[in-house]
Amino acid sequence: MKAIDILMDEHQVILKVLDALEAYTQGIKKNNGTDYKDFARFAEFFREFADKCHHGKEEAILFEEMINHGISREKGPLAVMYYDHDLGRTQVRIMAEIGSTPQFDETARQEAVQSAFTYITMLRSHIFKEDRILYPMALQSIPTQVMEDMAEKFEEFEEKETGAGVHHYLHQLGEELIEKYGK
Protein backbone atom coordinates (compact mmCIF):
# COMPACT_ATOMS: atom_id res chain seq x y z
CA MET A 1 0.00 0.00 0.00
CA LYS A 2 1.32 3.44 -0.90
CA ALA A 3 2.06 6.00 1.78
CA ILE A 4 -0.65 8.35 0.51
CA ASP A 5 -3.21 5.52 0.54
CA ILE A 6 -2.38 4.85 4.20
CA LEU A 7 -2.85 8.50 5.11
CA MET A 8 -6.10 8.78 3.16
CA ASP A 9 -7.45 5.61 4.82
CA GLU A 10 -6.63 7.17 8.20
CA HIS A 11 -8.51 10.29 7.10
CA GLN A 12 -11.62 8.17 6.58
CA VAL A 13 -11.40 6.84 10.14
CA ILE A 14 -10.82 10.35 11.50
CA LEU A 15 -13.80 11.73 9.53
CA LYS A 16 -16.09 9.03 10.93
CA VAL A 17 -14.99 9.83 14.48
CA LEU A 18 -15.50 13.54 13.73
CA ASP A 19 -19.08 12.70 12.69
CA ALA A 20 -19.53 10.84 15.98
CA LEU A 21 -18.06 13.78 17.89
CA GLU A 22 -20.48 16.10 16.13
CA ALA A 23 -23.46 13.94 17.13
CA TYR A 24 -22.11 13.66 20.68
CA THR A 25 -21.60 17.42 20.87
CA GLN A 26 -25.15 18.05 19.69
CA GLY A 27 -26.23 16.00 22.71
CA ILE A 28 -24.08 18.12 25.01
CA LYS A 29 -25.48 21.28 23.45
CA LYS A 30 -29.05 20.11 24.06
CA ASN A 31 -28.03 19.00 27.58
CA ASN A 32 -29.77 15.68 27.01
CA GLY A 33 -27.79 13.65 29.54
CA THR A 34 -24.95 12.72 27.19
CA ASP A 35 -22.16 10.91 29.05
CA TYR A 36 -19.60 13.65 29.70
CA LYS A 37 -16.85 11.07 30.27
CA ASP A 38 -16.84 10.28 26.56
CA PHE A 39 -15.54 13.79 25.87
CA ALA A 40 -12.19 12.69 27.31
CA ARG A 41 -12.29 9.56 25.14
CA PHE A 42 -12.79 11.68 22.01
CA ALA A 43 -9.89 13.90 23.10
CA GLU A 44 -7.72 10.81 23.59
CA PHE A 45 -8.55 9.50 20.12
CA PHE A 46 -7.77 12.80 18.42
CA ARG A 47 -4.64 13.46 20.48
CA GLU A 48 -3.19 9.98 20.03
CA PHE A 49 -4.48 8.83 16.65
CA ALA A 50 -5.15 11.96 14.60
CA ASP A 51 -2.25 13.98 15.95
CA LYS A 52 0.48 11.77 17.37
CA CYS A 53 0.11 8.92 14.89
CA HIS A 54 -1.34 10.47 11.73
CA HIS A 55 0.05 14.01 11.87
CA GLY A 56 3.25 12.60 13.32
CA LYS A 57 3.80 10.50 10.18
CA GLU A 58 2.96 13.44 7.98
CA GLU A 59 5.33 15.85 9.70
CA ALA A 60 8.24 13.47 10.34
CA ILE A 61 8.12 11.60 7.05
CA LEU A 62 5.84 12.95 4.28
CA PHE A 63 6.40 16.66 4.84
CA GLU A 64 10.15 16.16 5.22
CA GLU A 65 10.26 14.30 1.89
CA MET A 66 8.24 17.06 0.26
CA ILE A 67 10.72 19.63 1.59
CA ASN A 68 13.61 17.45 0.36
CA HIS A 69 11.99 17.48 -3.07
CA GLY A 70 11.57 21.23 -3.39
CA ILE A 71 8.33 22.12 -1.60
CA SER A 72 8.64 25.10 0.74
CA ARG A 73 7.91 24.63 4.43
CA GLU A 74 7.55 28.37 5.08
CA LYS A 75 4.92 29.20 2.47
CA GLY A 76 2.24 27.48 0.47
CA PRO A 77 0.41 24.28 1.36
CA LEU A 78 2.96 22.88 3.82
CA ALA A 79 2.96 26.07 5.87
CA VAL A 80 -0.84 25.85 6.04
CA MET A 81 -0.72 22.18 7.09
CA TYR A 82 1.74 22.86 9.92
CA TYR A 83 -0.44 25.76 11.06
CA ASP A 84 -3.57 23.60 10.99
CA HIS A 85 -1.82 20.86 12.98
CA ASP A 86 -0.92 23.41 15.66
CA LEU A 87 -4.50 24.73 15.76
CA GLY A 88 -5.78 21.19 16.16
CA ARG A 89 -3.36 20.48 19.01
CA THR A 90 -4.62 23.54 20.83
CA GLN A 91 -8.26 22.51 20.47
CA VAL A 92 -7.56 18.91 21.51
CA ARG A 93 -5.64 20.17 24.56
CA ILE A 94 -8.68 22.26 25.52
CA MET A 95 -10.96 19.26 24.94
CA ALA A 96 -8.74 17.05 27.13
CA GLU A 97 -8.76 19.64 29.93
CA ILE A 98 -12.54 19.92 29.80
CA GLY A 99 -12.88 16.14 29.63
CA SER A 100 -10.77 15.73 32.76
CA THR A 101 -13.25 17.69 34.91
CA PRO A 102 -15.36 15.57 37.26
CA GLN A 103 -18.61 16.73 35.63
CA PHE A 104 -19.98 19.14 33.08
CA ASP A 105 -21.23 22.26 34.75
CA GLU A 106 -22.84 24.86 32.49
CA THR A 107 -19.52 26.61 31.77
CA ALA A 108 -17.72 23.36 30.92
CA ARG A 109 -20.63 22.27 28.75
CA GLN A 110 -20.51 25.50 26.74
CA GLU A 111 -16.71 25.31 26.43
CA ALA A 112 -16.95 21.68 25.30
CA VAL A 113 -19.45 22.56 22.59
CA GLN A 114 -17.38 25.51 21.36
CA SER A 115 -14.11 23.60 21.38
CA ALA A 116 -15.53 20.53 19.69
CA PHE A 117 -17.28 22.45 16.92
CA THR A 118 -14.17 24.55 16.30
CA TYR A 119 -12.08 21.38 16.04
CA ILE A 120 -14.59 19.56 13.83
CA THR A 121 -14.80 22.44 11.36
CA MET A 122 -11.04 22.96 11.25
CA LEU A 123 -10.12 19.28 10.87
CA ARG A 124 -12.67 18.58 8.13
CA SER A 125 -11.33 21.52 6.16
CA HIS A 126 -7.77 20.39 6.83
CA ILE A 127 -8.44 16.86 5.57
CA PHE A 128 -10.09 18.23 2.45
CA LYS A 129 -7.01 20.39 1.72
CA GLU A 130 -4.65 17.46 2.24
CA ASP A 131 -6.65 15.03 0.12
CA ARG A 132 -7.28 17.49 -2.72
CA ILE A 133 -4.16 19.66 -2.76
CA LEU A 134 -1.26 18.43 -0.62
CA TYR A 135 -1.30 14.71 -1.38
CA PRO A 136 -1.55 15.18 -5.17
CA MET A 137 1.35 17.65 -4.86
CA ALA A 138 3.35 15.02 -2.95
CA LEU A 139 2.63 12.40 -5.60
CA GLN A 140 3.92 14.79 -8.29
CA SER A 141 7.04 15.90 -6.46
CA ILE A 142 8.26 12.71 -4.73
CA PRO A 143 9.64 9.82 -6.80
CA THR A 144 7.66 6.56 -6.78
CA GLN A 145 10.38 4.55 -5.01
CA VAL A 146 10.61 7.13 -2.23
CA MET A 147 6.82 6.94 -1.85
CA GLU A 148 6.99 3.16 -1.56
CA ASP A 149 9.76 3.43 1.05
CA MET A 150 7.63 5.90 3.01
CA ALA A 151 4.96 3.26 3.61
CA GLU A 152 7.56 1.14 5.41
CA LYS A 153 8.74 4.18 7.34
CA PHE A 154 5.15 4.76 8.46
CA GLU A 155 5.04 1.27 10.02
CA GLU A 156 8.37 1.87 11.74
CA PHE A 157 7.11 5.23 13.00
CA GLU A 158 3.99 3.65 14.50
CA GLU A 159 5.99 0.99 16.31
CA LYS A 160 8.60 3.43 17.59
CA GLU A 161 6.54 6.54 18.32
CA THR A 162 3.12 5.20 19.26
CA GLY A 163 4.14 1.78 20.55
CA ALA A 164 3.24 -1.78 19.70
CA GLY A 165 -0.49 -2.38 19.75
CA VAL A 166 -1.38 1.27 20.33
CA HIS A 167 -2.49 1.86 16.74
CA HIS A 168 -4.86 -1.11 17.04
CA TYR A 169 -6.18 0.13 20.40
CA LEU A 170 -6.84 3.58 18.92
CA HIS A 171 -8.73 2.06 15.99
CA GLN A 172 -10.87 0.15 18.50
CA LEU A 173 -11.49 3.33 20.51
CA GLY A 174 -12.54 5.11 17.33
CA GLU A 175 -14.88 2.25 16.39
CA GLU A 176 -16.46 2.29 19.87
CA LEU A 177 -17.13 6.03 19.59
CA ILE A 178 -18.49 5.65 16.06
CA GLU A 179 -20.77 2.81 17.16
CA LYS A 180 -22.04 4.75 20.17
CA TYR A 181 -22.52 8.15 18.51
CA GLY A 182 -22.18 7.66 14.76
CA LYS A 183 -24.97 8.41 12.37
C-alpha positions in Angstrom: 0.0 0.0 0.0 1.3 3.4 -0.9 2.1 6.0 1.8 -0.6 8.3 0.5 -3.2 5.5 0.5 -2.4 4.8 4.2 -2.8 8.5 5.1 -6.1 8.8 3.2 -7.5 5.6 4.8 -6.6 7.2 8.2 -8.5 10.3 7.1 -11.6 8.2 6.6 -11.4 6.8 10.1 -10.8 10.3 11.5 -13.8 11.7 9.5 -16.1 9.0 10.9 -15.0 9.8 14.5 -15.5 13.5 13.7 -19.1 12.7 12.7 -19.5 10.8 16.0 -18.1 13.8 17.9 -20.5 16.1 16.1 -23.5 13.9 17.1 -22.1 13.7 20.7 -21.6 17.4 20.9 -25.2 18.0 19.7 -26.2 16.0 22.7 -24.1 18.1 25.0 -25.5 21.3 23.4 -29.0 20.1 24.1 -28.0 19.0 27.6 -29.8 15.7 27.0 -27.8 13.6 29.5 -25.0 12.7 27.2 -22.2 10.9 29.1 -19.6 13.7 29.7 -16.8 11.1 30.3 -16.8 10.3 26.6 -15.5 13.8 25.9 -12.2 12.7 27.3 -12.3 9.6 25.1 -12.8 11.7 22.0 -9.9 13.9 23.1 -7.7 10.8 23.6 -8.5 9.5 20.1 -7.8 12.8 18.4 -4.6 13.5 20.5 -3.2 10.0 20.0 -4.5 8.8 16.6 -5.2 12.0 14.6 -2.3 14.0 15.9 0.5 11.8 17.4 0.1 8.9 14.9 -1.3 10.5 11.7 0.0 14.0 11.9 3.3 12.6 13.3 3.8 10.5 10.2 3.0 13.4 8.0 5.3 15.8 9.7 8.2 13.5 10.3 8.1 11.6 7.0 5.8 13.0 4.3 6.4 16.7 4.8 10.2 16.2 5.2 10.3 14.3 1.9 8.2 17.1 0.3 10.7 19.6 1.6 13.6 17.5 0.4 12.0 17.5 -3.1 11.6 21.2 -3.4 8.3 22.1 -1.6 8.6 25.1 0.7 7.9 24.6 4.4 7.5 28.4 5.1 4.9 29.2 2.5 2.2 27.5 0.5 0.4 24.3 1.4 3.0 22.9 3.8 3.0 26.1 5.9 -0.8 25.9 6.0 -0.7 22.2 7.1 1.7 22.9 9.9 -0.4 25.8 11.1 -3.6 23.6 11.0 -1.8 20.9 13.0 -0.9 23.4 15.7 -4.5 24.7 15.8 -5.8 21.2 16.2 -3.4 20.5 19.0 -4.6 23.5 20.8 -8.3 22.5 20.5 -7.6 18.9 21.5 -5.6 20.2 24.6 -8.7 22.3 25.5 -11.0 19.3 24.9 -8.7 17.1 27.1 -8.8 19.6 29.9 -12.5 19.9 29.8 -12.9 16.1 29.6 -10.8 15.7 32.8 -13.2 17.7 34.9 -15.4 15.6 37.3 -18.6 16.7 35.6 -20.0 19.1 33.1 -21.2 22.3 34.8 -22.8 24.9 32.5 -19.5 26.6 31.8 -17.7 23.4 30.9 -20.6 22.3 28.8 -20.5 25.5 26.7 -16.7 25.3 26.4 -16.9 21.7 25.3 -19.4 22.6 22.6 -17.4 25.5 21.4 -14.1 23.6 21.4 -15.5 20.5 19.7 -17.3 22.4 16.9 -14.2 24.6 16.3 -12.1 21.4 16.0 -14.6 19.6 13.8 -14.8 22.4 11.4 -11.0 23.0 11.3 -10.1 19.3 10.9 -12.7 18.6 8.1 -11.3 21.5 6.2 -7.8 20.4 6.8 -8.4 16.9 5.6 -10.1 18.2 2.4 -7.0 20.4 1.7 -4.7 17.5 2.2 -6.7 15.0 0.1 -7.3 17.5 -2.7 -4.2 19.7 -2.8 -1.3 18.4 -0.6 -1.3 14.7 -1.4 -1.5 15.2 -5.2 1.3 17.6 -4.9 3.3 15.0 -2.9 2.6 12.4 -5.6 3.9 14.8 -8.3 7.0 15.9 -6.5 8.3 12.7 -4.7 9.6 9.8 -6.8 7.7 6.6 -6.8 10.4 4.6 -5.0 10.6 7.1 -2.2 6.8 6.9 -1.8 7.0 3.2 -1.6 9.8 3.4 1.0 7.6 5.9 3.0 5.0 3.3 3.6 7.6 1.1 5.4 8.7 4.2 7.3 5.2 4.8 8.5 5.0 1.3 10.0 8.4 1.9 11.7 7.1 5.2 13.0 4.0 3.7 14.5 6.0 1.0 16.3 8.6 3.4 17.6 6.5 6.5 18.3 3.1 5.2 19.3 4.1 1.8 20.6 3.2 -1.8 19.7 -0.5 -2.4 19.8 -1.4 1.3 20.3 -2.5 1.9 16.7 -4.9 -1.1 17.0 -6.2 0.1 20.4 -6.8 3.6 18.9 -8.7 2.1 16.0 -10.9 0.2 18.5 -11.5 3.3 20.5 -12.5 5.1 17.3 -14.9 2.2 16.4 -16.5 2.3 19.9 -17.1 6.0 19.6 -18.5 5.6 16.1 -20.8 2.8 17.2 -22.0 4.7 20.2 -22.5 8.2 18.5 -22.2 7.7 14.8 -25.0 8.4 12.4 
